[in-house]
Amino acid sequence: MNNDYVDSKQRKFWIVKRLLEQEHLSYQQLSEDYYVSRSSIANDISYIKDLFSKEDLALTFDNSGTFFKGSEVQIQKILKRIVLNLLNNGQSTELFIEEELMEKVSKGLYHALNEKQIEIPESYIQNIIVSIVLIIQRAKEDHHIHLEGTNQYGQFFLEFDKYPLVYGLLNELEEQNIYSFSQEEIQYLTYLIVGSGLRFFMKEDAIPFTFRGKVRFLIQKISEGLQMDLTQDSRLEEDLVVHLYQLILRLEAQSSVVNPLIDEIKQTYPALYGVVWFGLADFCKPYQIALSDDEVGFVSIHFQAALERIKKMHKILFVCPNGIGTSSFVSAKIRRILPDVNSIETVSTSKLEGMDLSDVDFIISTVEIAAAEKPVVRISPMVTVKDMKCIMNQYIDLIIAREQNTLPKLEVASETKEFIARNIIFQNFSSKKAALNFLIDQQSFSDKDLQDKFKQSVWEREGLQSTYLDNGFAIPHGSPEFVEKTTISILILDKPINWGNQKVDIIVLLMIKEEDVRKVEPVMELVMQGIEDKNWFISKMMEVKK
């Protein structure tokens, strides 16, 4: 490699590549190698640390410099995240993967899927292709993956004879002399492929009933947190049963997916994302699995889709003086282009006067209406193409207006202020342990044993998965069974402390009783707003503090 020609945007990727090749790199060495300042290298390393943290991995430092000490599976997780991000942004991936190999694997896998009539979502196919390419490419360099441990779900799938079916897909690549897979590699890819196309590989009624029950409980808890009943949405349940089951299988392969919409999801639906994140933390605890932001984002999309299904319009009022025949004709046309409308009520012009229009979204009329309280779309009795476009435009404007009205506003609700005001603390601690123990010791417990149990449950959760959220925020929480009084404490530090593989300076301790889950939503919305604008959050906490 000639370092003279390394573009500044590409430099960080070259450094990642060298770290994954087990090099120990000092800032001074990198500065000399790439002819840039140490501060430029520091920025590159900061980016790389953030990249690794998305997979809950960290760089290591010693006297020889910075290096990465991890398994082959972890190395391939990082490589896959980089490659998928580059592909999603339309950028070249040649630094990390052989493009000719990528094309061969892609053609071979698509041919096998079409031949066996297997349908897998396009985004997951890309994930599978990149995984296969990395396995082949790294194996040629004598880097082989080794799975560590199995769980009940991986074994469950293998009992359903999916292993030979996946082998049949991979055999297409072997027959083209692209690569001969080892048994361990086939097992790894079985978890990944079946976990990406569960609807084809397995009948949904074969999923354990107990798992379905846990998904229903998750929906109930998130419904309580959102203060919106989603428990009757059968589509949400079916989609989540499949999605969460295949998610567990993907994690069995120590694999992950990249969600290209994750930043947009957090910004557009901050409260929803926060409540789903909180609910999934409890859901995943028995399975000893840790979820990435990407996975939480995908689950959030399912819940947002369910919320959209219950956000239907109230009513459209159709004003027509031309008789029942015309009104029925027009109503049928409207229903055809606006299938989600709850009701279309037909009234005469005389009846319109003095009518309560509070639950009406807009009015469609074949006659002129003066001084109407609601928006009016004037159409002809024959409902032309132009008329239909006007109706659709009004419908779209209404939806956009509603979305804008529901965007989070940077203000702390009065109820939330009262809830957190006495538990906002500005102080410094040198470690995660000291900060967490301090926060828990500040709370009221009827006896020391209960406090110890709650503290233990907090640390158990931290051991399973870091409660770091983003931008220096951590949301530790323990088991509700040890909580006597719902309390939320916020600790703001002058200097950040280590929180696993991240740095944290704002800690929000959640002590939530089962029956008070609804109180999570406004707090999570506040936290997500704080992640977007930390200075705003700190100033608001200073205002609210009593």
GUGUDO-385301 format. One record per residue (C-alpha): x, y, z. Coordinates in steps of 0.1 Angstrom, whole numbers, always signed. Each point is the difference from the previous one (the first is absolute). Layout:
! GUGUDO-385301
<xx:X yy:Y zz:Z>
...
! end
This chain:
! GUGUDO-385301
<xx:+0 yy:+0 zz:+0>
<xx:+13 yy:+35 zz:-9>
<xx:-12 yy:+23 zz:+28>
<xx:+5 yy:+31 zz:-22>
<xx:-32 yy:-9 zz:-18>
<xx:-23 yy:-7 zz:+29>
<xx:-30 yy:+23 zz:-1>
<xx:-9 yy:+16 zz:+34>
<xx:-35 yy:-16 zz:-2>
<xx:+16 yy:-34 zz:-6>
<xx:+28 yy:+3 zz:+26>
<xx:-22 yy:-12 zz:+29>
<xx:-10 yy:-31 zz:-20>
<xx:+37 yy:-8 zz:-6>
<xx:+6 yy:+3 zz:+37>
<xx:-29 yy:-23 zz:+7>
<xx:+14 yy:-25 zz:-24>
<xx:+34 yy:+1 zz:+16>
<xx:-15 yy:-4 zz:+35>
<xx:-20 yy:-30 zz:-11>
<xx:+32 yy:-15 zz:-14>
<xx:+12 yy:+1 zz:+37>
<xx:+24 yy:+29 zz:-4>
<xx:+9 yy:+21 zz:+30>
<xx:-2 yy:+36 zz:-11>
<xx:+12 yy:+32 zz:+19>
<xx:-13 yy:+34 zz:-8>
<xx:+35 yy:+12 zz:-9>
<xx:+5 yy:-30 zz:-23>
<xx:-33 yy:+7 zz:-18>
<xx:+8 yy:+37 zz:-2>
<xx:+33 yy:-8 zz:-17>
<xx:-15 yy:-27 zz:-23>
<xx:-28 yy:+22 zz:-13>
<xx:+18 yy:+34 zz:+2>
<xx:-28 yy:+16 zz:+21>
<xx:-1 yy:+15 zz:+35>
<xx:-6 yy:-20 zz:+31>
<xx:-33 yy:+18 zz:+5>
<xx:-11 yy:-13 zz:-34>
<xx:+9 yy:-35 zz:+11>
<xx:-18 yy:+6 zz:+34>
<xx:-32 yy:+8 zz:-20>
<xx:+5 yy:-32 zz:-21>
<xx:+4 yy:-21 zz:+31>
<xx:-31 yy:+16 zz:+16>
<xx:-20 yy:-10 zz:-31>
<xx:+14 yy:-35 zz:+2>
<xx:-8 yy:-4 zz:+37>
<xx:-36 yy:+10 zz:-7>
<xx:-2 yy:-25 zz:-29>
<xx:+13 yy:-28 zz:+23>
<xx:-24 yy:+10 zz:+28>
<xx:-30 yy:-6 zz:-23>
<xx:+9 yy:-37 zz:+3>
<xx:+8 yy:+4 zz:+37>
<xx:+37 yy:-4 zz:-7>
<xx:+29 yy:+22 zz:+10>
<xx:+36 yy:+7 zz:-9>
<xx:+28 yy:-8 zz:+24>
<xx:+29 yy:+23 zz:+9>
<xx:+35 yy:-8 zz:+14>
<xx:+35 yy:+14 zz:-3>
<xx:+3 yy:-12 zz:-36>
<xx:-31 yy:+19 zz:-11>
<xx:-36 yy:-7 zz:-9>
<xx:-11 yy:-35 zz:-11>
<xx:-30 yy:-23 zz:-2>
<xx:-1 yy:-32 zz:+18>
<xx:-30 yy:-20 zz:-11>
<xx:-13 yy:-33 zz:-16>
<xx:-4 yy:-6 zz:-37>
<xx:-38 yy:+2 zz:+4>
<xx:+4 yy:+35 zz:+15>
<xx:+24 yy:+11 zz:-27>
<xx:-25 yy:-11 zz:-27>
<xx:-28 yy:+19 zz:+19>
<xx:+20 yy:+32 zz:-3>
<xx:+9 yy:-6 zz:-36>
<xx:-36 yy:-8 zz:-9>
<xx:-13 yy:+32 zz:+17>
<xx:+25 yy:+21 zz:-20>
<xx:-7 yy:-17 zz:-33>
<xx:-38 yy:+2 zz:+4>
<xx:+2 yy:+37 zz:+9>
<xx:+21 yy:+6 zz:-30>
<xx:-24 yy:-19 zz:-22>
<xx:-30 yy:+19 zz:+15>
<xx:+17 yy:+33 zz:-8>
<xx:+10 yy:-10 zz:-35>
<xx:+37 yy:+0 zz:+7>
<xx:+28 yy:-23 zz:-11>
<xx:+7 yy:-31 zz:+21>
<xx:+32 yy:-11 zz:-18>
<xx:+22 yy:+7 zz:+30>
<xx:-17 yy:-27 zz:+20>
<xx:-14 yy:-26 zz:-24>
<xx:+8 yy:-14 zz:-34>
<xx:-26 yy:+14 zz:-24>
<xx:+3 yy:-29 zz:-24>
<xx:-6 yy:-25 zz:+29>
<xx:-30 yy:+21 zz:+11>
<xx:-15 yy:-2 zz:-35>
<xx:+5 yy:-38 zz:-2>
<xx:-15 yy:-6 zz:+34>
<xx:-29 yy:+23 zz:-8>
<xx:-8 yy:-17 zz:-33>
<xx:+3 yy:-35 zz:+15>
<xx:-22 yy:+7 zz:+31>
<xx:-27 yy:+18 zz:-21>
<xx:-1 yy:-30 zz:-24>
<xx:-3 yy:-24 zz:+29>
<xx:-28 yy:+20 zz:+17>
<xx:-20 yy:+3 zz:-33>
<xx:+5 yy:-37 zz:-8>
<xx:-13 yy:-11 zz:+35>
<xx:-26 yy:+28 zz:+0>
<xx:+12 yy:+14 zz:+32>
<xx:-11 yy:+36 zz:+8>
<xx:+23 yy:+20 zz:+23>
<xx:-3 yy:+38 zz:+4>
<xx:+25 yy:+19 zz:-22>
<xx:+18 yy:+17 zz:+29>
<xx:+6 yy:-33 zz:+17>
<xx:+13 yy:-16 zz:-33>
<xx:+27 yy:+27 zz:-1>
<xx:+9 yy:-7 zz:+36>
<xx:+3 yy:-38 zz:-8>
<xx:+21 yy:+7 zz:-32>
<xx:+24 yy:+22 zz:+19>
<xx:+3 yy:-26 zz:+28>
<xx:+8 yy:-28 zz:-25>
<xx:+25 yy:+22 zz:-19>
<xx:+18 yy:+8 zz:+33>
<xx:+1 yy:-36 zz:+11>
<xx:+15 yy:-11 zz:-33>
<xx:+25 yy:+29 zz:-3>
<xx:+12 yy:-2 zz:+36>
<xx:+3 yy:-38 zz:-2>
<xx:+23 yy:+3 zz:-30>
<xx:+22 yy:+21 zz:+22>
<xx:-2 yy:-28 zz:+26>
<xx:-24 yy:+18 zz:+23>
<xx:-28 yy:-23 zz:+10>
<xx:-31 yy:+6 zz:+21>
<xx:-8 yy:-21 zz:+31>
<xx:-33 yy:+1 zz:+17>
<xx:+0 yy:+3 zz:+38>
<xx:-29 yy:-18 zz:+16>
<xx:-35 yy:-6 zz:-12>
<xx:-35 yy:+8 zz:+14>
<xx:-33 yy:-18 zz:-1>
<xx:-11 yy:+19 zz:-31>
<xx:+29 yy:-10 zz:-22>
<xx:-5 yy:-36 zz:+10>
<xx:-37 yy:+3 zz:-6>
<xx:+4 yy:+10 zz:-36>
<xx:+25 yy:-27 zz:-7>
<xx:-25 yy:-26 zz:+12>
<xx:-24 yy:+12 zz:-27>
<xx:+24 yy:-11 zz:-28>
<xx:+8 yy:+34 zz:-12>
<xx:+37 yy:-7 zz:+1>
<xx:-2 yy:-21 zz:-33>
<xx:-22 yy:+26 zz:-17>
<xx:+26 yy:+27 zz:+7>
<xx:+27 yy:-23 zz:-11>
<xx:-19 yy:-3 zz:-33>
<xx:+3 yy:+38 zz:-5>
<xx:+37 yy:+0 zz:+9>
<xx:+6 yy:-30 zz:-22>
<xx:-7 yy:+22 zz:-31>
<xx:+31 yy:+20 zz:+9>
<xx:+20 yy:-32 zz:+6>
<xx:-10 yy:-14 zz:-34>
<xx:+13 yy:+32 zz:-16>
<xx:+34 yy:-7 zz:+17>
<xx:-3 yy:+33 zz:+19>
<xx:+6 yy:-16 zz:+34>
<xx:-5 yy:-31 zz:+21>
<xx:-17 yy:+8 zz:+33>
<xx:+10 yy:-17 zz:+33>
<xx:-27 yy:-15 zz:+22>
<xx:+4 yy:+28 zz:+25>
<xx:-3 yy:+26 zz:-27>
<xx:-32 yy:-17 zz:-13>
<xx:-14 yy:+0 zz:+36>
<xx:+8 yy:+38 zz:+3>
<xx:-16 yy:+8 zz:-33>
<xx:-30 yy:-23 zz:+9>
<xx:-7 yy:+23 zz:+30>
<xx:+4 yy:+31 zz:-21>
<xx:-20 yy:-11 zz:-31>
<xx:-29 yy:-16 zz:+19>
<xx:+0 yy:+30 zz:+23>
<xx:-5 yy:+22 zz:-31>
<xx:-27 yy:-20 zz:-17>
<xx:-20 yy:-17 zz:+28>
<xx:-33 yy:+1 zz:-18>
<xx:+12 yy:-23 zz:-27>
<xx:+22 yy:-23 zz:+20>
<xx:-25 yy:-7 zz:+28>
<xx:-37 yy:+0 zz:+6>
<xx:-9 yy:+27 zz:+25>
<xx:-21 yy:-24 zz:+21>
<xx:+32 yy:-19 zz:+6>
<xx:+13 yy:+29 zz:+21>
<xx:-4 yy:-10 zz:+37>
<xx:-32 yy:+13 zz:+16>
<xx:+19 yy:+13 zz:+30>
<xx:+20 yy:+22 zz:-23>
<xx:-32 yy:+14 zz:-15>
<xx:-12 yy:+7 zz:+35>
<xx:+31 yy:+20 zz:+8>
<xx:-5 yy:+21 zz:-32>
<xx:-36 yy:+7 zz:+11>
<xx:+13 yy:+11 zz:+34>
<xx:+26 yy:+23 zz:-18>
<xx:-28 yy:+16 zz:-21>
<xx:-20 yy:+5 zz:+32>
<xx:+29 yy:+17 zz:+18>
<xx:+9 yy:+22 zz:-30>
<xx:-37 yy:+9 zz:-4>
<xx:-1 yy:+11 zz:+37>
<xx:+32 yy:+20 zz:-5>
<xx:-15 yy:+18 zz:-31>
<xx:-34 yy:+3 zz:+16>
<xx:-15 yy:-15 zz:-32>
<xx:-16 yy:-34 zz:-1>
<xx:+17 yy:-21 zz:-27>
<xx:-9 yy:-34 zz:+15>
<xx:-29 yy:-6 zz:-24>
<xx:+22 yy:+5 zz:-31>
<xx:+4 yy:-36 zz:-12>
<xx:+23 yy:+11 zz:-29>
<xx:+24 yy:+16 zz:+25>
<xx:+1 yy:-32 zz:+21>
<xx:+6 yy:-23 zz:-31>
<xx:+27 yy:+23 zz:-14>
<xx:+18 yy:+3 zz:+34>
<xx:-2 yy:-37 zz:+7>
<xx:+19 yy:-7 zz:-32>
<xx:+23 yy:+30 zz:+2>
<xx:+11 yy:-6 zz:+36>
<xx:+4 yy:-38 zz:-5>
<xx:+23 yy:+5 zz:-30>
<xx:+18 yy:+28 zz:+19>
<xx:+9 yy:-25 zz:+27>
<xx:+13 yy:-24 zz:-26>
<xx:+21 yy:+27 zz:-17>
<xx:+15 yy:+8 zz:+34>
<xx:+7 yy:-37 zz:+5>
<xx:+24 yy:+4 zz:-30>
<xx:+15 yy:+31 zz:+18>
<xx:-12 yy:+19 zz:-31>
<xx:-16 yy:+33 zz:-3>
<xx:-19 yy:+21 zz:-25>
<xx:+5 yy:+36 zz:-10>
<xx:-30 yy:+23 zz:+1>
<xx:+5 yy:+28 zz:-25>
<xx:-30 yy:+19 zz:+15>
<xx:+12 yy:-1 zz:+36>
<xx:+9 yy:+37 zz:+3>
<xx:-33 yy:+10 zz:-16>
<xx:-20 yy:-23 zz:+22>
<xx:+16 yy:+15 zz:+32>
<xx:-6 yy:+35 zz:-12>
<xx:-36 yy:-4 zz:-13>
<xx:-14 yy:-24 zz:+27>
<xx:+22 yy:+7 zz:+30>
<xx:-25 yy:-10 zz:+27>
<xx:-10 yy:-32 zz:-19>
<xx:+36 yy:-10 zz:-4>
<xx:+7 yy:+6 zz:+37>
<xx:-30 yy:-20 zz:+12>
<xx:+7 yy:-29 zz:-24>
<xx:+37 yy:+0 zz:+11>
<xx:-12 yy:-2 zz:+37>
<xx:-25 yy:-28 zz:-8>
<xx:+25 yy:-20 zz:-20>
<xx:+25 yy:+1 zz:+28>
<xx:-24 yy:-20 zz:+22>
<xx:-10 yy:-23 zz:-29>
<xx:+35 yy:-10 zz:-8>
<xx:+13 yy:-5 zz:+35>
<xx:-11 yy:-37 zz:+3>
<xx:+18 yy:-8 zz:-33>
<xx:+33 yy:+15 zz:+10>
<xx:+2 yy:+21 zz:-32>
<xx:+10 yy:+36 zz:-5>
<xx:-17 yy:+21 zz:-27>
<xx:+16 yy:+27 zz:-21>
<xx:-16 yy:+33 zz:-9>
<xx:-6 yy:-14 zz:-35>
<xx:-21 yy:-29 zz:+13>
<xx:-20 yy:+23 zz:+24>
<xx:-7 yy:+23 zz:-30>
<xx:-14 yy:-29 zz:-21>
<xx:-24 yy:-10 zz:+29>
<xx:-10 yy:+37 zz:+4>
<xx:-11 yy:+0 zz:-37>
<xx:-25 yy:-28 zz:+8>
<xx:-15 yy:+19 zz:+28>
<xx:-1 yy:+32 zz:-20>
<xx:-18 yy:-18 zz:-27>
<xx:-26 yy:-12 zz:+25>
<xx:-4 yy:+36 zz:+13>
<xx:-6 yy:+11 zz:-36>
<xx:-27 yy:-26 zz:-4>
<xx:-20 yy:+16 zz:+29>
<xx:+6 yy:+35 zz:-11>
<xx:-28 yy:+0 zz:-26>
<xx:-19 yy:+31 zz:-9>
<xx:-32 yy:+7 zz:+18>
<xx:-25 yy:+9 zz:-27>
<xx:-4 yy:+15 zz:-34>
<xx:-32 yy:+20 zz:-6>
<xx:-14 yy:-2 zz:-35>
<xx:-25 yy:+29 zz:-9>
<xx:-22 yy:-9 zz:-30>
<xx:-34 yy:+14 zz:-9>
<xx:-4 yy:-24 zz:-30>
<xx:-16 yy:-30 zz:+17>
<xx:+9 yy:-35 zz:+13>
<xx:+13 yy:-14 zz:-33>
<xx:+26 yy:+27 zz:-5>
<xx:+11 yy:+0 zz:+37>
<xx:+5 yy:-38 zz:-1>
<xx:+20 yy:+3 zz:-32>
<xx:+23 yy:+27 zz:+14>
<xx:+4 yy:-19 zz:+34>
<xx:+11 yy:-31 zz:-18>
<xx:+26 yy:+19 zz:-20>
<xx:+13 yy:+17 zz:+31>
<xx:+3 yy:-33 zz:+19>
<xx:+20 yy:-15 zz:-29>
<xx:+27 yy:+27 zz:+2>
<xx:-2 yy:+5 zz:+38>
<xx:-4 yy:-35 zz:+14>
<xx:+10 yy:+9 zz:+36>
<xx:-28 yy:+25 zz:+6>
<xx:-22 yy:-10 zz:+29>
<xx:-33 yy:+14 zz:-14>
<xx:-14 yy:+21 zz:-28>
<xx:-32 yy:+17 zz:+10>
<xx:-22 yy:+16 zz:-26>
<xx:-20 yy:+31 zz:+8>
<xx:-20 yy:+26 zz:-18>
<xx:+9 yy:+37 zz:+0>
<xx:-28 yy:+9 zz:+23>
<xx:+9 yy:-27 zz:+25>
<xx:+36 yy:+13 zz:+0>
<xx:-10 yy:+32 zz:+17>
<xx:+2 yy:-3 zz:+38>
<xx:+16 yy:-35 zz:-2>
<xx:+28 yy:-10 zz:+25>
<xx:+31 yy:-4 zz:-21>
<xx:+25 yy:-6 zz:+28>
<xx:+7 yy:-36 zz:-11>
<xx:+1 yy:+8 zz:-37>
<xx:+34 yy:+2 zz:-17>
<xx:-11 yy:+17 zz:-32>
<xx:-30 yy:+5 zz:-23>
<xx:-5 yy:-10 zz:-36>
<xx:-27 yy:+18 zz:-18>
<xx:-16 yy:+2 zz:-35>
<xx:-12 yy:+36 zz:+8>
<xx:+15 yy:+31 zz:+13>
<xx:+1 yy:+3 zz:+38>
<xx:+5 yy:+33 zz:+16>
<xx:+18 yy:+6 zz:+33>
<xx:+6 yy:-37 zz:+8>
<xx:+17 yy:-9 zz:+33>
<xx:+20 yy:-28 zz:-17>
<xx:+21 yy:-2 zz:-32>
<xx:-22 yy:-5 zz:-30>
<xx:+8 yy:-19 zz:-33>
<xx:-23 yy:+11 zz:-28>
<xx:-6 yy:-28 zz:-26>
<xx:-23 yy:-7 zz:-29>
<xx:-28 yy:-26 zz:+4>
<xx:+18 yy:-23 zz:-24>
<xx:+32 yy:+0 zz:+21>
<xx:+27 yy:+6 zz:-27>
<xx:+36 yy:-10 zz:+2>
<xx:+8 yy:+36 zz:+10>
<xx:-26 yy:-2 zz:+28>
<xx:+16 yy:-32 zz:+13>
<xx:+34 yy:+16 zz:+0>
<xx:-14 yy:+30 zz:+20>
<xx:-15 yy:-24 zz:+26>
<xx:+33 yy:-19 zz:+3>
<xx:+19 yy:+33 zz:+4>
<xx:-22 yy:+11 zz:+28>
<xx:+4 yy:-34 zz:+17>
<xx:+38 yy:+1 zz:-3>
<xx:+0 yy:+36 zz:+14>
<xx:-20 yy:-11 zz:+30>
<xx:+24 yy:-29 zz:+7>
<xx:+30 yy:+22 zz:-2>
<xx:-16 yy:+26 zz:+23>
<xx:-7 yy:-28 zz:+25>
<xx:+35 yy:-13 zz:-1>
<xx:+14 yy:+35 zz:+6>
<xx:-23 yy:+5 zz:+29>
<xx:+12 yy:-32 zz:+16>
<xx:+37 yy:+8 zz:-3>
<xx:+17 yy:+3 zz:+34>
<xx:+1 yy:+35 zz:+14>
<xx:+30 yy:+11 zz:+20>
<xx:-19 yy:+6 zz:+32>
<xx:-3 yy:-21 zz:+32>
<xx:-36 yy:-9 zz:+9>
<xx:-11 yy:+13 zz:+34>
<xx:-8 yy:-36 zz:+12>
<xx:+35 yy:-11 zz:-10>
<xx:+15 yy:+30 zz:+18>
<xx:-17 yy:-9 zz:+33>
<xx:+11 yy:-36 zz:-4>
<xx:+37 yy:+7 zz:-4>
<xx:+5 yy:+34 zz:+17>
<xx:+12 yy:-14 zz:+33>
<xx:+23 yy:-26 zz:-15>
<xx:+23 yy:+20 zz:-22>
<xx:+35 yy:-1 zz:+12>
<xx:+32 yy:+18 zz:-12>
<xx:+30 yy:-17 zz:+14>
<xx:+32 yy:-18 zz:-11>
<xx:+11 yy:-36 zz:+3>
<xx:+30 yy:-18 zz:-12>
<xx:-16 yy:-33 zz:-10>
<xx:-32 yy:-16 zz:-12>
<xx:-2 yy:-21 zz:+32>
<xx:+3 yy:+31 zz:+23>
<xx:-26 yy:+19 zz:-20>
<xx:-26 yy:-28 zz:-1>
<xx:+4 yy:-10 zz:+36>
<xx:-4 yy:+37 zz:+10>
<xx:-32 yy:+3 zz:-20>
<xx:-15 yy:-32 zz:+14>
<xx:+10 yy:+9 zz:+36>
<xx:-19 yy:+33 zz:-3>
<xx:-33 yy:-19 zz:-5>
<xx:-25 yy:-10 zz:+27>
<xx:-3 yy:-37 zz:+7>
<xx:-20 yy:-15 zz:+29>
<xx:+30 yy:-22 zz:+8>
<xx:+37 yy:-5 zz:-9>
<xx:-7 yy:-35 zz:-15>
<xx:-24 yy:+15 zz:-26>
<xx:+25 yy:+27 zz:-9>
<xx:+27 yy:-26 zz:-5>
<xx:-22 yy:-21 zz:-22>
<xx:-9 yy:+30 zz:-22>
<xx:+37 yy:+9 zz:-2>
<xx:+9 yy:-35 zz:-10>
<xx:-27 yy:+0 zz:-27>
<xx:+15 yy:+32 zz:-14>
<xx:+35 yy:-15 zz:-2>
<xx:-13 yy:-32 zz:-15>
<xx:-17 yy:+20 zz:-28>
<xx:+32 yy:+20 zz:-5>
<xx:+19 yy:-33 zz:-2>
<xx:-23 yy:-13 zz:-27>
<xx:-1 yy:+32 zz:-21>
<xx:+13 yy:+35 zz:+4>
<xx:-28 yy:+25 zz:+7>
<xx:+19 yy:+27 zz:-20>
<xx:-24 yy:+16 zz:-24>
<xx:+18 yy:+27 zz:-20>
<xx:+19 yy:+33 zz:+3>
<xx:+12 yy:-6 zz:+36>
<xx:-34 yy:-11 zz:+14>
<xx:-5 yy:-33 zz:+20>
<xx:-33 yy:-13 zz:+12>
<xx:+7 yy:-26 zz:+27>
<xx:-30 yy:-18 zz:+15>
<xx:-8 yy:-30 zz:+22>
<xx:-28 yy:-25 zz:+6>
<xx:-34 yy:+16 zz:+7>
<xx:-7 yy:-27 zz:+26>
<xx:+25 yy:+17 zz:+24>
<xx:-15 yy:+35 zz:-6>
<xx:-23 yy:+14 zz:+27>
<xx:-4 yy:+35 zz:-14>
<xx:+5 yy:+11 zz:-36>
<xx:+28 yy:+24 zz:-1>
<xx:+23 yy:+14 zz:-28>
<xx:+33 yy:+15 zz:+10>
<xx:+22 yy:+20 zz:-23>
<xx:+38 yy:+4 zz:+7>
<xx:+19 yy:+25 zz:-21>
<xx:+38 yy:-2 zz:+2>
<xx:+26 yy:+27 zz:-8>
<xx:+23 yy:-26 zz:-14>
<xx:-10 yy:-31 zz:-18>
<xx:+7 yy:-35 zz:+14>
<xx:+6 yy:-33 zz:-17>
<xx:-32 yy:-20 zz:-6>
<xx:+11 yy:-32 zz:-16>
<xx:+13 yy:+10 zz:-34>
<xx:-15 yy:+35 zz:+2>
<xx:+4 yy:+33 zz:+19>
<xx:-30 yy:+12 zz:+20>
<xx:-7 yy:+33 zz:+17>
<xx:-38 yy:-2 zz:+5>
<xx:-15 yy:-30 zz:+19>
<xx:-37 yy:-4 zz:+2>
<xx:-9 yy:-27 zz:+26>
<xx:-34 yy:-15 zz:-6>
<xx:-19 yy:-16 zz:+30>
<xx:-33 yy:-9 zz:-15>
<xx:-28 yy:-20 zz:+15>
<xx:-19 yy:-23 zz:-23>
<xx:-32 yy:+21 zz:+2>
<xx:+19 yy:+32 zz:-7>
<xx:+14 yy:-9 zz:-34>
<xx:-19 yy:+29 zz:-16>
<xx:+24 yy:+24 zz:+17>
<xx:+28 yy:-13 zz:-21>
<xx:-11 yy:+16 zz:-33>
<xx:+3 yy:+37 zz:+9>
<xx:+33 yy:-6 zz:+17>
<xx:+14 yy:-19 zz:-30>
<xx:-12 yy:+28 zz:-23>
<xx:+19 yy:+24 zz:+22>
<xx:+31 yy:-21 zz:-1>
<xx:-2 yy:-4 zz:-38>
<xx:-3 yy:+38 zz:-3>
<xx:+30 yy:+3 zz:+23>
<xx:+20 yy:-23 zz:-22>
<xx:-7 yy:+23 zz:-29>
<xx:+9 yy:+31 zz:+20>
<xx:+19 yy:-7 zz:+32>
<xx:+5 yy:+37 zz:+8>
<xx:-38 yy:+5 zz:-1>
<xx:-5 yy:-30 zz:+22>
<xx:+25 yy:+12 zz:+27>
<xx:-15 yy:+35 zz:+0>
<xx:-35 yy:-14 zz:+4>
<xx:+11 yy:-22 zz:+29>
<xx:+15 yy:+31 zz:+17>
<xx:-33 yy:+18 zz:-4>
<xx:-21 yy:-30 zz:+12>
<xx:+22 yy:-9 zz:+30>
<xx:-14 yy:+8 zz:+34>
! end
